[in-house]
Amino acid sequence: MLEQSASKELKRLDRAMIPRVIASVEALAGNPYPTGSKKLQGAEHLWRIRLGDYRVIYSVDGDVLSIEVIKIGHRQSVYKH
């Protein structure tokens, strides 16, 4: 599931990057903790995956295996609130 803000951020990405991000997000349904994913410090349920210079920040609720993509963006700005 993409939050509305993440959906808007996805549309602003470079056209060549969009299919790669979508494929990675869809793959989270089968494995919410893929190789290279890292838990974000200071947040209980937030994880991130790297896609070149871009990051996908997502939340995992393990009780019901619910994945919510929160932010998608360039590594320089994705962690800023």
mmCIF file of the N, C-alpha and C atoms, coordinates in Angstrom:
data_MODEL
# 
_entry.id   MODEL 
# 
loop_
_atom_site.group_PDB 
_atom_site.id 
_atom_site.type_symbol 
_atom_site.label_atom_id 
_atom_site.label_alt_id 
_atom_site.label_comp_id 
_atom_site.label_asym_id 
_atom_site.label_entity_id 
_atom_site.label_seq_id 
_atom_site.pdbx_PDB_ins_code 
_atom_site.Cartn_x 
_atom_site.Cartn_y 
_atom_site.Cartn_z 
_atom_site.occupancy 
_atom_site.B_iso_or_equiv 
_atom_site.pdbx_formal_charge 
_atom_site.auth_seq_id 
_atom_site.auth_comp_id 
_atom_site.auth_asym_id 
_atom_site.auth_atom_id 
_atom_site.pdbx_PDB_model_num 
ATOM 1   N N  . MET A 1 1  ? 0.834  -1.172  0.000   1.00 0.00 ? 1  MET A N  1 
ATOM 2   C CA . MET A 1 1  ? 0.000  0.000   0.000   1.00 0.00 ? 1  MET A CA 1 
ATOM 3   C C  . MET A 1 1  ? 0.883  1.241   0.000   1.00 0.00 ? 1  MET A C  1 
ATOM 4   N N  . LEU A 1 2  ? 0.598  2.172   -0.876  1.00 0.00 ? 2  LEU A N  1 
ATOM 5   C CA . LEU A 1 2  ? 1.338  3.430   -0.948  1.00 0.00 ? 2  LEU A CA 1 
ATOM 6   C C  . LEU A 1 2  ? 0.536  4.536   -0.275  1.00 0.00 ? 2  LEU A C  1 
ATOM 7   N N  . GLU A 1 3  ? 1.187  5.273   0.607   1.00 0.00 ? 3  GLU A N  1 
ATOM 8   C CA . GLU A 1 3  ? 0.544  6.467   1.132   1.00 0.00 ? 3  GLU A CA 1 
ATOM 9   C C  . GLU A 1 3  ? 0.410  7.460   -0.009  1.00 0.00 ? 3  GLU A C  1 
ATOM 10  N N  . GLN A 1 4  ? -0.512 8.387   0.120   1.00 0.00 ? 4  GLN A N  1 
ATOM 11  C CA . GLN A 1 4  ? -0.744 9.361   -0.944  1.00 0.00 ? 4  GLN A CA 1 
ATOM 12  C C  . GLN A 1 4  ? 0.520  10.172  -1.227  1.00 0.00 ? 4  GLN A C  1 
ATOM 13  N N  . SER A 1 5  ? 1.250  10.552  -0.191  1.00 0.00 ? 5  SER A N  1 
ATOM 14  C CA . SER A 1 5  ? 2.477  11.325  -0.387  1.00 0.00 ? 5  SER A CA 1 
ATOM 15  C C  . SER A 1 5  ? 3.527  10.509  -1.141  1.00 0.00 ? 5  SER A C  1 
ATOM 16  N N  . ALA A 1 6  ? 3.625  9.217   -0.851  1.00 0.00 ? 6  ALA A N  1 
ATOM 17  C CA . ALA A 1 6  ? 4.579  8.354   -1.544  1.00 0.00 ? 6  ALA A CA 1 
ATOM 18  C C  . ALA A 1 6  ? 4.195  8.196   -3.004  1.00 0.00 ? 6  ALA A C  1 
ATOM 19  N N  . SER A 1 7  ? 2.917  8.128   -3.281  1.00 0.00 ? 7  SER A N  1 
ATOM 20  C CA . SER A 1 7  ? 2.445  8.029   -4.662  1.00 0.00 ? 7  SER A CA 1 
ATOM 21  C C  . SER A 1 7  ? 2.822  9.278   -5.456  1.00 0.00 ? 7  SER A C  1 
ATOM 22  N N  . LYS A 1 8  ? 2.686  10.442  -4.849  1.00 0.00 ? 8  LYS A N  1 
ATOM 23  C CA . LYS A 1 8  ? 3.076  11.691  -5.504  1.00 0.00 ? 8  LYS A CA 1 
ATOM 24  C C  . LYS A 1 8  ? 4.586  11.730  -5.740  1.00 0.00 ? 8  LYS A C  1 
ATOM 25  N N  . GLU A 1 9  ? 5.357  11.283  -4.750  1.00 0.00 ? 9  GLU A N  1 
ATOM 26  C CA . GLU A 1 9  ? 6.810  11.261  -4.884  1.00 0.00 ? 9  GLU A CA 1 
ATOM 27  C C  . GLU A 1 9  ? 7.240  10.315  -5.997  1.00 0.00 ? 9  GLU A C  1 
ATOM 28  N N  . LEU A 1 10 ? 6.540  9.199   -6.139  1.00 0.00 ? 10 LEU A N  1 
ATOM 29  C CA . LEU A 1 10 ? 6.841  8.234   -7.188  1.00 0.00 ? 10 LEU A CA 1 
ATOM 30  C C  . LEU A 1 10 ? 6.664  8.869   -8.571  1.00 0.00 ? 10 LEU A C  1 
ATOM 31  N N  . LYS A 1 11 ? 5.596  9.628   -8.732  1.00 0.00 ? 11 LYS A N  1 
ATOM 32  C CA . LYS A 1 11 ? 5.329  10.280  -10.017 1.00 0.00 ? 11 LYS A CA 1 
ATOM 33  C C  . LYS A 1 11 ? 6.386  11.317  -10.386 1.00 0.00 ? 11 LYS A C  1 
ATOM 34  N N  . ARG A 1 12 ? 7.079  11.865  -9.392  1.00 0.00 ? 12 ARG A N  1 
ATOM 35  C CA . ARG A 1 12 ? 8.103  12.885  -9.642  1.00 0.00 ? 12 ARG A CA 1 
ATOM 36  C C  . ARG A 1 12 ? 9.485  12.306  -9.943  1.00 0.00 ? 12 ARG A C  1 
ATOM 37  N N  . LEU A 1 13 ? 9.631  11.005  -9.808  1.00 0.00 ? 13 LEU A N  1 
ATOM 38  C CA . LEU A 1 13 ? 10.931 10.379  -10.056 1.00 0.00 ? 13 LEU A CA 1 
ATOM 39  C C  . LEU A 1 13 ? 11.255 10.369  -11.551 1.00 0.00 ? 13 LEU A C  1 
ATOM 40  N N  . ASP A 1 14 ? 12.527 10.143  -11.843 1.00 0.00 ? 14 ASP A N  1 
ATOM 41  C CA . ASP A 1 14 ? 12.988 9.962   -13.218 1.00 0.00 ? 14 ASP A CA 1 
ATOM 42  C C  . ASP A 1 14 ? 12.220 8.788   -13.825 1.00 0.00 ? 14 ASP A C  1 
ATOM 43  N N  . ARG A 1 15 ? 11.756 8.949   -15.060 1.00 0.00 ? 15 ARG A N  1 
ATOM 44  C CA . ARG A 1 15 ? 10.935 7.908   -15.713 1.00 0.00 ? 15 ARG A CA 1 
ATOM 45  C C  . ARG A 1 15 ? 11.622 6.542   -15.736 1.00 0.00 ? 15 ARG A C  1 
ATOM 46  N N  . ALA A 1 16 ? 12.921 6.508   -15.866 1.00 0.00 ? 16 ALA A N  1 
ATOM 47  C CA . ALA A 1 16 ? 13.645 5.240   -15.906 1.00 0.00 ? 16 ALA A CA 1 
ATOM 48  C C  . ALA A 1 16 ? 13.649 4.548   -14.542 1.00 0.00 ? 16 ALA A C  1 
ATOM 49  N N  . MET A 1 17 ? 13.479 5.320   -13.472 1.00 0.00 ? 17 MET A N  1 
ATOM 50  C CA . MET A 1 17 ? 13.544 4.773   -12.120 1.00 0.00 ? 17 MET A CA 1 
ATOM 51  C C  . MET A 1 17 ? 12.198 4.214   -11.656 1.00 0.00 ? 17 MET A C  1 
ATOM 52  N N  . ILE A 1 18 ? 11.102 4.705   -12.197 1.00 0.00 ? 18 ILE A N  1 
ATOM 53  C CA . ILE A 1 18 ? 9.763  4.324   -11.731 1.00 0.00 ? 18 ILE A CA 1 
ATOM 54  C C  . ILE A 1 18 ? 9.513  2.813   -11.808 1.00 0.00 ? 18 ILE A C  1 
ATOM 55  N N  . PRO A 1 19 ? 9.780  2.129   -12.935 1.00 0.00 ? 19 PRO A N  1 
ATOM 56  C CA . PRO A 1 19 ? 9.528  0.671   -12.962 1.00 0.00 ? 19 PRO A CA 1 
ATOM 57  C C  . PRO A 1 19 ? 10.374 -0.096  -11.942 1.00 0.00 ? 19 PRO A C  1 
ATOM 58  N N  . ARG A 1 20 ? 11.584 0.366   -11.701 1.00 0.00 ? 20 ARG A N  1 
ATOM 59  C CA . ARG A 1 20 ? 12.460 -0.298  -10.732 1.00 0.00 ? 20 ARG A CA 1 
ATOM 60  C C  . ARG A 1 20 ? 11.895 -0.157  -9.317  1.00 0.00 ? 20 ARG A C  1 
ATOM 61  N N  . VAL A 1 21 ? 11.403 1.029   -8.994  1.00 0.00 ? 21 VAL A N  1 
ATOM 62  C CA . VAL A 1 21 ? 10.818 1.253   -7.670  1.00 0.00 ? 21 VAL A CA 1 
ATOM 63  C C  . VAL A 1 21 ? 9.548  0.416   -7.510  1.00 0.00 ? 21 VAL A C  1 
ATOM 64  N N  . ILE A 1 22 ? 8.693  0.417   -8.511  1.00 0.00 ? 22 ILE A N  1 
ATOM 65  C CA . ILE A 1 22 ? 7.447  -0.352  -8.441  1.00 0.00 ? 22 ILE A CA 1 
ATOM 66  C C  . ILE A 1 22 ? 7.734  -1.837  -8.257  1.00 0.00 ? 22 ILE A C  1 
ATOM 67  N N  . ALA A 1 23 ? 8.698  -2.366  -8.991  1.00 0.00 ? 23 ALA A N  1 
ATOM 68  C CA . ALA A 1 23 ? 9.048  -3.783  -8.859  1.00 0.00 ? 23 ALA A CA 1 
ATOM 69  C C  . ALA A 1 23 ? 9.552  -4.091  -7.449  1.00 0.00 ? 23 ALA A C  1 
ATOM 70  N N  . SER A 1 24 ? 10.352 -3.207  -6.892  1.00 0.00 ? 24 SER A N  1 
ATOM 71  C CA . SER A 1 24 ? 10.886 -3.424  -5.543  1.00 0.00 ? 24 SER A CA 1 
ATOM 72  C C  . SER A 1 24 ? 9.788  -3.368  -4.495  1.00 0.00 ? 24 SER A C  1 
ATOM 73  N N  . VAL A 1 25 ? 8.859  -2.428  -4.651  1.00 0.00 ? 25 VAL A N  1 
ATOM 74  C CA . VAL A 1 25 ? 7.755  -2.305  -3.704  1.00 0.00 ? 25 VAL A CA 1 
ATOM 75  C C  . VAL A 1 25 ? 6.846  -3.534  -3.789  1.00 0.00 ? 25 VAL A C  1 
ATOM 76  N N  . GLU A 1 26 ? 6.555  -4.002  -4.990  1.00 0.00 ? 26 GLU A N  1 
ATOM 77  C CA . GLU A 1 26 ? 5.726  -5.201  -5.142  1.00 0.00 ? 26 GLU A CA 1 
ATOM 78  C C  . GLU A 1 26 ? 6.408  -6.422  -4.551  1.00 0.00 ? 26 GLU A C  1 
ATOM 79  N N  . ALA A 1 27 ? 7.732  -6.490  -4.645  1.00 0.00 ? 27 ALA A N  1 
ATOM 80  C CA . ALA A 1 27 ? 8.479  -7.623  -4.096  1.00 0.00 ? 27 ALA A CA 1 
ATOM 81  C C  . ALA A 1 27 ? 8.417  -7.663  -2.572  1.00 0.00 ? 27 ALA A C  1 
ATOM 82  N N  . LEU A 1 28 ? 8.147  -6.522  -1.942  1.00 0.00 ? 28 LEU A N  1 
ATOM 83  C CA . LEU A 1 28 ? 8.047  -6.487  -0.483  1.00 0.00 ? 28 LEU A CA 1 
ATOM 84  C C  . LEU A 1 28 ? 6.889  -7.349  0.023   1.00 0.00 ? 28 LEU A C  1 
ATOM 85  N N  . ALA A 1 29 ? 5.874  -7.563  -0.801  1.00 0.00 ? 29 ALA A N  1 
ATOM 86  C CA . ALA A 1 29 ? 4.741  -8.407  -0.398  1.00 0.00 ? 29 ALA A CA 1 
ATOM 87  C C  . ALA A 1 29 ? 5.193  -9.837  -0.131  1.00 0.00 ? 29 ALA A C  1 
ATOM 88  N N  . GLY A 1 30 ? 6.158  -10.329 -0.888  1.00 0.00 ? 30 GLY A N  1 
ATOM 89  C CA . GLY A 1 30 ? 6.665  -11.682 -0.697  1.00 0.00 ? 30 GLY A CA 1 
ATOM 90  C C  . GLY A 1 30 ? 7.745  -11.774 0.356   1.00 0.00 ? 30 GLY A C  1 
ATOM 91  N N  . ASN A 1 31 ? 8.526  -10.699 0.502   1.00 0.00 ? 31 ASN A N  1 
ATOM 92  C CA . ASN A 1 31 ? 9.616  -10.677 1.472   1.00 0.00 ? 31 ASN A CA 1 
ATOM 93  C C  . ASN A 1 31 ? 9.779  -9.241  1.974   1.00 0.00 ? 31 ASN A C  1 
ATOM 94  N N  . PRO A 1 32 ? 9.198  -8.899  3.127   1.00 0.00 ? 32 PRO A N  1 
ATOM 95  C CA . PRO A 1 32 ? 9.281  -7.524  3.614   1.00 0.00 ? 32 PRO A CA 1 
ATOM 96  C C  . PRO A 1 32 ? 10.665 -7.123  4.111   1.00 0.00 ? 32 PRO A C  1 
ATOM 97  N N  . TYR A 1 33 ? 11.575 -8.082  4.218   1.00 0.00 ? 33 TYR A N  1 
ATOM 98  C CA . TYR A 1 33 ? 12.936 -7.791  4.675   1.00 0.00 ? 33 TYR A CA 1 
ATOM 99  C C  . TYR A 1 33 ? 13.950 -8.322  3.662   1.00 0.00 ? 33 TYR A C  1 
ATOM 100 N N  . PRO A 1 34 ? 13.979 -7.763  2.442   1.00 0.00 ? 34 PRO A N  1 
ATOM 101 C CA . PRO A 1 34 ? 14.898 -8.281  1.433   1.00 0.00 ? 34 PRO A CA 1 
ATOM 102 C C  . PRO A 1 34 ? 16.359 -8.001  1.804   1.00 0.00 ? 34 PRO A C  1 
ATOM 103 N N  . THR A 1 35 ? 17.259 -8.685  1.143   1.00 0.00 ? 35 THR A N  1 
ATOM 104 C CA . THR A 1 35 ? 18.684 -8.458  1.348   1.00 0.00 ? 35 THR A CA 1 
ATOM 105 C C  . THR A 1 35 ? 18.990 -6.992  1.090   1.00 0.00 ? 35 THR A C  1 
ATOM 106 N N  . GLY A 1 36 ? 19.695 -6.380  2.011   1.00 0.00 ? 36 GLY A N  1 
ATOM 107 C CA . GLY A 1 36 ? 20.049 -4.971  1.871   1.00 0.00 ? 36 GLY A CA 1 
ATOM 108 C C  . GLY A 1 36 ? 19.087 -4.025  2.557   1.00 0.00 ? 36 GLY A C  1 
ATOM 109 N N  . SER A 1 37 ? 17.939 -4.520  3.036   1.00 0.00 ? 37 SER A N  1 
ATOM 110 C CA . SER A 1 37 ? 17.021 -3.639  3.751   1.00 0.00 ? 37 SER A CA 1 
ATOM 111 C C  . SER A 1 37 ? 17.600 -3.362  5.137   1.00 0.00 ? 37 SER A C  1 
ATOM 112 N N  . LYS A 1 38 ? 17.306 -2.170  5.651   1.00 0.00 ? 38 LYS A N  1 
ATOM 113 C CA . LYS A 1 38 ? 17.823 -1.814  6.969   1.00 0.00 ? 38 LYS A CA 1 
ATOM 114 C C  . LYS A 1 38 ? 16.718 -1.184  7.790   1.00 0.00 ? 38 LYS A C  1 
ATOM 115 N N  . LYS A 1 39 ? 16.739 -1.484  9.069   1.00 0.00 ? 39 LYS A N  1 
ATOM 116 C CA . LYS A 1 39 ? 15.791 -0.883  9.996   1.00 0.00 ? 39 LYS A CA 1 
ATOM 117 C C  . LYS A 1 39 ? 16.284 0.524   10.315  1.00 0.00 ? 39 LYS A C  1 
ATOM 118 N N  . LEU A 1 40 ? 15.372 1.484   10.323  1.00 0.00 ? 40 LEU A N  1 
ATOM 119 C CA . LEU A 1 40 ? 15.742 2.855   10.643  1.00 0.00 ? 40 LEU A CA 1 
ATOM 120 C C  . LEU A 1 40 ? 15.820 3.032   12.151  1.00 0.00 ? 40 LEU A C  1 
ATOM 121 N N  . GLN A 1 41 ? 16.869 3.700   12.601  1.00 0.00 ? 41 GLN A N  1 
ATOM 122 C CA . GLN A 1 41 ? 17.050 3.927   14.026  1.00 0.00 ? 41 GLN A CA 1 
ATOM 123 C C  . GLN A 1 41 ? 16.001 4.905   14.538  1.00 0.00 ? 41 GLN A C  1 
ATOM 124 N N  . GLY A 1 42 ? 15.532 4.666   15.740  1.00 0.00 ? 42 GLY A N  1 
ATOM 125 C CA . GLY A 1 42 ? 14.586 5.562   16.379  1.00 0.00 ? 42 GLY A CA 1 
ATOM 126 C C  . GLY A 1 42 ? 13.151 5.357   15.949  1.00 0.00 ? 42 GLY A C  1 
ATOM 127 N N  . ALA A 1 43 ? 12.901 4.382   15.127  1.00 0.00 ? 43 ALA A N  1 
ATOM 128 C CA . ALA A 1 43 ? 11.535 4.095   14.676  1.00 0.00 ? 43 ALA A CA 1 
ATOM 129 C C  . ALA A 1 43 ? 11.289 2.601   14.839  1.00 0.00 ? 43 ALA A C  1 
ATOM 130 N N  . GLU A 1 44 ? 10.179 2.269   15.448  1.00 0.00 ? 44 GLU A N  1 
ATOM 131 C CA . GLU A 1 44 ? 9.924  0.874   15.785  1.00 0.00 ? 44 GLU A CA 1 
ATOM 132 C C  . GLU A 1 44 ? 9.650  -0.013  14.579  1.00 0.00 ? 44 GLU A C  1 
ATOM 133 N N  . HIS A 1 45 ? 8.902  0.488   13.589  1.00 0.00 ? 45 HIS A N  1 
ATOM 134 C CA . HIS A 1 45 ? 8.479  -0.352  12.472  1.00 0.00 ? 45 HIS A CA 1 
ATOM 135 C C  . HIS A 1 45 ? 8.971  0.133   11.111  1.00 0.00 ? 45 HIS A C  1 
ATOM 136 N N  . LEU A 1 46 ? 9.904  1.080   11.056  1.00 0.00 ? 46 LEU A N  1 
ATOM 137 C CA . LEU A 1 46 ? 10.318 1.640   9.767   1.00 0.00 ? 46 LEU A CA 1 
ATOM 138 C C  . LEU A 1 46 ? 11.580 0.965   9.229   1.00 0.00 ? 46 LEU A C  1 
ATOM 139 N N  . TRP A 1 47 ? 11.534 0.671   7.949   1.00 0.00 ? 47 TRP A N  1 
ATOM 140 C CA . TRP A 1 47 ? 12.640 0.050   7.232   1.00 0.00 ? 47 TRP A CA 1 
ATOM 141 C C  . TRP A 1 47 ? 12.909 0.840   5.967   1.00 0.00 ? 47 TRP A C  1 
ATOM 142 N N  . ARG A 1 48 ? 14.071 0.606   5.344   1.00 0.00 ? 48 ARG A N  1 
ATOM 143 C CA . ARG A 1 48 ? 14.360 1.249   4.069   1.00 0.00 ? 48 ARG A CA 1 
ATOM 144 C C  . ARG A 1 48 ? 15.080 0.284   3.155   1.00 0.00 ? 48 ARG A C  1 
ATOM 145 N N  . ILE A 1 49 ? 14.832 0.482   1.854   1.00 0.00 ? 49 ILE A N  1 
ATOM 146 C CA . ILE A 1 49 ? 15.588 -0.248  0.845   1.00 0.00 ? 49 ILE A CA 1 
ATOM 147 C C  . ILE A 1 49 ? 16.246 0.781   -0.062  1.00 0.00 ? 49 ILE A C  1 
ATOM 148 N N  . ARG A 1 50 ? 17.427 0.449   -0.544  1.00 0.00 ? 50 ARG A N  1 
ATOM 149 C CA . ARG A 1 50 ? 18.190 1.316   -1.436  1.00 0.00 ? 50 ARG A CA 1 
ATOM 150 C C  . ARG A 1 50 ? 17.959 0.909   -2.873  1.00 0.00 ? 50 ARG A C  1 
ATOM 151 N N  . LEU A 1 51 ? 17.779 1.910   -3.712  1.00 0.00 ? 51 LEU A N  1 
ATOM 152 C CA . LEU A 1 51 ? 17.671 1.697   -5.155  1.00 0.00 ? 51 LEU A CA 1 
ATOM 153 C C  . LEU A 1 51 ? 18.556 2.745   -5.812  1.00 0.00 ? 51 LEU A C  1 
ATOM 154 N N  . GLY A 1 52 ? 19.843 2.471   -5.854  1.00 0.00 ? 52 GLY A N  1 
ATOM 155 C CA . GLY A 1 52 ? 20.787 3.463   -6.370  1.00 0.00 ? 52 GLY A CA 1 
ATOM 156 C C  . GLY A 1 52 ? 20.836 4.650   -5.424  1.00 0.00 ? 52 GLY A C  1 
ATOM 157 N N  . ASP A 1 53 ? 20.577 5.845   -5.961  1.00 0.00 ? 53 ASP A N  1 
ATOM 158 C CA . ASP A 1 53 ? 20.568 7.057   -5.136  1.00 0.00 ? 53 ASP A CA 1 
ATOM 159 C C  . ASP A 1 53 ? 19.220 7.311   -4.486  1.00 0.00 ? 53 ASP A C  1 
ATOM 160 N N  . TYR A 1 54 ? 18.276 6.431   -4.679  1.00 0.00 ? 54 TYR A N  1 
ATOM 161 C CA . TYR A 1 54 ? 16.934 6.618   -4.141  1.00 0.00 ? 54 TYR A CA 1 
ATOM 162 C C  . TYR A 1 54 ? 16.673 5.648   -3.000  1.00 0.00 ? 54 TYR A C  1 
ATOM 163 N N  . ARG A 1 55 ? 15.735 6.026   -2.138  1.00 0.00 ? 55 ARG A N  1 
ATOM 164 C CA . ARG A 1 55 ? 15.373 5.193   -0.997  1.00 0.00 ? 55 ARG A CA 1 
ATOM 165 C C  . ARG A 1 55 ? 13.857 5.039   -0.949  1.00 0.00 ? 55 ARG A C  1 
ATOM 166 N N  . VAL A 1 56 ? 13.418 3.879   -0.493  1.00 0.00 ? 56 VAL A N  1 
ATOM 167 C CA . VAL A 1 56 ? 12.012 3.627   -0.234  1.00 0.00 ? 56 VAL A CA 1 
ATOM 168 C C  . VAL A 1 56 ? 11.903 3.360   1.260   1.00 0.00 ? 56 VAL A C  1 
ATOM 169 N N  . ILE A 1 57 ? 11.161 4.212   1.955   1.00 0.00 ? 57 ILE A N  1 
ATOM 170 C CA . ILE A 1 57 ? 10.945 4.065   3.391   1.00 0.00 ? 57 ILE A CA 1 
ATOM 171 C C  . ILE A 1 57 ? 9.570  3.414   3.564   1.00 0.00 ? 57 ILE A C  1 
ATOM 172 N N  . TYR A 1 58 ? 9.518  2.339   4.349   1.00 0.00 ? 58 TYR A N  1 
ATOM 173 C CA . TYR A 1 58 ? 8.254  1.633   4.519   1.00 0.00 ? 58 TYR A CA 1 
ATOM 174 C C  . TYR A 1 58 ? 8.108  1.120   5.938   1.00 0.00 ? 58 TYR A C  1 
ATOM 175 N N  . SER A 1 59 ? 6.874  0.863   6.289   1.00 0.00 ? 59 SER A N  1 
ATOM 176 C CA . SER A 1 59 ? 6.534  0.376   7.615   1.00 0.00 ? 59 SER A CA 1 
ATOM 177 C C  . SER A 1 59 ? 6.032  -1.055  7.488   1.00 0.00 ? 59 SER A C  1 
ATOM 178 N N  . VAL A 1 60 ? 6.426  -1.905  8.435   1.00 0.00 ? 60 VAL A N  1 
ATOM 179 C CA . VAL A 1 60 ? 5.982  -3.301  8.437   1.00 0.00 ? 60 VAL A CA 1 
ATOM 180 C C  . VAL A 1 60 ? 5.284  -3.584  9.755   1.00 0.00 ? 60 VAL A C  1 
ATOM 181 N N  . ASP A 1 61 ? 4.045  -4.026  9.666   1.00 0.00 ? 61 ASP A N  1 
ATOM 182 C CA . ASP A 1 61 ? 3.305  -4.483  10.841  1.00 0.00 ? 61 ASP A CA 1 
ATOM 183 C C  . ASP A 1 61 ? 3.285  -5.998  10.757  1.00 0.00 ? 61 ASP A C  1 
ATOM 184 N N  . GLY A 1 62 ? 4.155  -6.638  11.507  1.00 0.00 ? 62 GLY A N  1 
ATOM 185 C CA . GLY A 1 62 ? 4.344  -8.079  11.425  1.00 0.00 ? 62 GLY A CA 1 
ATOM 186 C C  . GLY A 1 62 ? 3.170  -8.915  11.881  1.00 0.00 ? 62 GLY A C  1 
ATOM 187 N N  . ASP A 1 63 ? 2.288  -8.348  12.717  1.00 0.00 ? 63 ASP A N  1 
ATOM 188 C CA . ASP A 1 63 ? 1.156  -9.121  13.227  1.00 0.00 ? 63 ASP A CA 1 
ATOM 189 C C  . ASP A 1 63 ? 0.222  -9.550  12.106  1.00 0.00 ? 63 ASP A C  1 
ATOM 190 N N  . VAL A 1 64 ? 0.002  -8.669  11.123  1.00 0.00 ? 64 VAL A N  1 
ATOM 191 C CA . VAL A 1 64 ? -0.904 -8.980  10.021  1.00 0.00 ? 64 VAL A CA 1 
ATOM 192 C C  . VAL A 1 64 ? -0.191 -8.885  8.673   1.00 0.00 ? 64 VAL A C  1 
ATOM 193 N N  . LEU A 1 65 ? 1.129  -8.769  8.689   1.00 0.00 ? 65 LEU A N  1 
ATOM 194 C CA . LEU A 1 65 ? 1.960  -8.609  7.500   1.00 0.00 ? 65 LEU A CA 1 
ATOM 195 C C  . LEU A 1 65 ? 1.400  -7.520  6.590   1.00 0.00 ? 65 LEU A C  1 
ATOM 196 N N  . SER A 1 66 ? 1.367  -6.335  7.136   1.00 0.00 ? 66 SER A N  1 
ATOM 197 C CA . SER A 1 66 ? 0.904  -5.161  6.413   1.00 0.00 ? 66 SER A CA 1 
ATOM 198 C C  . SER A 1 66 ? 2.113  -4.281  6.124   1.00 0.00 ? 66 SER A C  1 
ATOM 199 N N  . ILE A 1 67 ? 2.287  -3.925  4.861   1.00 0.00 ? 67 ILE A N  1 
ATOM 200 C CA . ILE A 1 67 ? 3.407  -3.089  4.446   1.00 0.00 ? 67 ILE A CA 1 
ATOM 201 C C  . ILE A 1 67 ? 2.848  -1.805  3.878   1.00 0.00 ? 67 ILE A C  1 
ATOM 202 N N  . GLU A 1 68 ? 3.346  -0.672  4.388   1.00 0.00 ? 68 GLU A N  1 
ATOM 203 C CA . GLU A 1 68 ? 2.881  0.629   3.929   1.00 0.00 ? 68 GLU A CA 1 
ATOM 204 C C  . GLU A 1 68 ? 4.100  1.456   3.521   1.00 0.00 ? 68 GLU A C  1 
ATOM 205 N N  . VAL A 1 69 ? 4.155  1.843   2.259   1.00 0.00 ? 69 VAL A N  1 
ATOM 206 C CA . VAL A 1 69 ? 5.262  2.659   1.766   1.00 0.00 ? 69 VAL A CA 1 
ATOM 207 C C  . VAL A 1 69 ? 4.975  4.095   2.169   1.00 0.00 ? 69 VAL A C  1 
ATOM 208 N N  . ILE A 1 70 ? 5.901  4.699   2.884   1.00 0.00 ? 70 ILE A N  1 
ATOM 209 C CA . ILE A 1 70 ? 5.705  6.026   3.449   1.00 0.00 ? 70 ILE A CA 1 
ATOM 210 C C  . ILE A 1 70 ? 6.360  7.106   2.608   1.00 0.00 ? 70 ILE A C  1 
ATOM 211 N N  . LYS A 1 71 ? 7.602  6.885   2.186   1.00 0.00 ? 71 LYS A N  1 
ATOM 212 C CA . LYS A 1 71 ? 8.319  7.889   1.403   1.00 0.00 ? 71 LYS A CA 1 
ATOM 213 C C  . LYS A 1 71 ? 9.131  7.227   0.311   1.00 0.00 ? 71 LYS A C  1 
ATOM 214 N N  . ILE A 1 72 ? 9.257  7.938   -0.796  1.00 0.00 ? 72 ILE A N  1 
ATOM 215 C CA . ILE A 1 72 ? 10.119 7.521   -1.894  1.00 0.00 ? 72 ILE A CA 1 
ATOM 216 C C  . ILE A 1 72 ? 10.846 8.776   -2.331  1.00 0.00 ? 72 ILE A C  1 
ATOM 217 N N  . GLY A 1 73 ? 12.155 8.731   -2.392  1.00 0.00 ? 73 GLY A N  1 
ATOM 218 C CA . GLY A 1 73 ? 12.863 9.924   -2.825  1.00 0.00 ? 73 GLY A CA 1 
ATOM 219 C C  . GLY A 1 73 ? 14.354 9.750   -2.882  1.00 0.00 ? 73 GLY A C  1 
ATOM 220 N N  . HIS A 1 74 ? 15.021 10.821  -3.281  1.00 0.00 ? 74 HIS A N  1 
ATOM 221 C CA . HIS A 1 74 ? 16.474 10.833  -3.375  1.00 0.00 ? 74 HIS A CA 1 
ATOM 222 C C  . HIS A 1 74 ? 17.067 10.744  -1.978  1.00 0.00 ? 74 HIS A C  1 
ATOM 223 N N  . ARG A 1 75 ? 18.205 10.125  -1.869  1.00 0.00 ? 75 ARG A N  1 
ATOM 224 C CA . ARG A 1 75 ? 18.817 9.880   -0.574  1.00 0.00 ? 75 ARG A CA 1 
ATOM 225 C C  . ARG A 1 75 ? 19.123 11.158  0.197   1.00 0.00 ? 75 ARG A C  1 
ATOM 226 N N  . GLN A 1 76 ? 19.311 12.282  -0.497  1.00 0.00 ? 76 GLN A N  1 
ATOM 227 C CA . GLN A 1 76 ? 19.626 13.537  0.172   1.00 0.00 ? 76 GLN A CA 1 
ATOM 228 C C  . GLN A 1 76 ? 18.418 14.130  0.892   1.00 0.00 ? 76 GLN A C  1 
ATOM 229 N N  . SER A 1 77 ? 17.219 13.800  0.451   1.00 0.00 ? 77 SER A N  1 
ATOM 230 C CA . SER A 1 77 ? 16.053 14.455  1.037   1.00 0.00 ? 77 SER A CA 1 
ATOM 231 C C  . SER A 1 77 ? 15.036 13.510  1.666   1.00 0.00 ? 77 SER A C  1 
ATOM 232 N N  . VAL A 1 78 ? 15.152 12.232  1.447   1.00 0.00 ? 78 VAL A N  1 
ATOM 233 C CA . VAL A 1 78 ? 14.110 11.308  1.893   1.00 0.00 ? 78 VAL A CA 1 
ATOM 234 C C  . VAL A 1 78 ? 14.019 11.191  3.427   1.00 0.00 ? 78 VAL A C  1 
ATOM 235 N N  . TYR A 1 79 ? 15.091 11.438  4.144   1.00 0.00 ? 79 TYR A N  1 
ATOM 236 C CA . TYR A 1 79 ? 15.067 11.282  5.590   1.00 0.00 ? 79 TYR A CA 1 
ATOM 237 C C  . TYR A 1 79 ? 14.620 12.543  6.293   1.00 0.00 ? 79 TYR A C  1 
ATOM 238 N N  . LYS A 1 80 ? 14.534 13.675  5.600   1.00 0.00 ? 80 LYS A N  1 
ATOM 239 C CA . LYS A 1 80 ? 14.109 14.935  6.215   1.00 0.00 ? 80 LYS A CA 1 
ATOM 240 C C  . LYS A 1 80 ? 12.598 14.942  6.374   1.00 0.00 ? 80 LYS A C  1 
ATOM 241 N N  . HIS A 1 81 ? 12.141 15.510  7.457   1.00 0.00 ? 81 HIS A N  1 
ATOM 242 C CA . HIS A 1 81 ? 10.688 15.543  7.707   1.00 0.00 ? 81 HIS A CA 1 
ATOM 243 C C  . HIS A 1 81 ? 10.105 16.777  7.135   1.00 0.00 ? 81 HIS A C  1 
# 
